């Protein structure tokens, strides 16, 4: 298994697209976090909302970073599916479960590193900006901040794992992108607007929305607890991964 993991690592790191997406995730995450927080720059502290959460505010760039890290996961498998080289991989590794497991292990390591850098860089960049403009900022020693940053890192990593499952099911980068845009952006934006309890369900329990609630430091009334939100996302990702493995086993290639 270790030889297979090393082989998958060689394949993933040799792709230019891998590092372009990693770099884009970090840069976009930080830049959009600063841009998204800039509305508060220069405002007096008295004008801030009562539930002011500088930690969650500093991670606004996740809105786009999550899409990129999801595509990082998808590209870990779709590059081989698009070019047909998946057949060669399966010729050397007949066990599709082992092949997918090796790809997942390598992706997890890369995604975890990318998520950690994106989270910490976004947090410190925005907190420095807040501090420089006289806005109450958060520090690592403040209650709940380290927990929130760890949850944010795990959130992006889980999105990447969802991406590889979507890549297996969609079988192409284009199809995977379309699915990820819908799941990560469109449904969280439009779902809560549905009438009655259905809209309330999407606002609270949609896996992406639930996962995002895990890195709030200031708890909002009616919101899920951080562990529950991240748990819902993890369960859905695990279920999607199981469906991807089933689909991969049932195909000719």
Buried (B, 14 or more C-beta within 10 A) or exposed (E): EEEBBEBBBEBBEEEEBBBEBBEBBBBBBBBBBBEBBEEBEEEEEEEBEEEBBBBBBBBBBBBBBBBBBBBBBBBBBBBBBBEEEBEEBBEEBEEBEEBBBBBBBBBBBBBBBBBBBBBBBBBBBBBEBBBEEEBEBBEEEEEBBEBBBBBBBBBBBBBBBBBBBBBBBBBEBEBBBEBBBEBBBEBBEEBBEEEEEEBBBBBBBBBBBBBBBBBBBBBEEEBBEBEBBBBBBBEBBBEBBEEBBEBBEEEEB
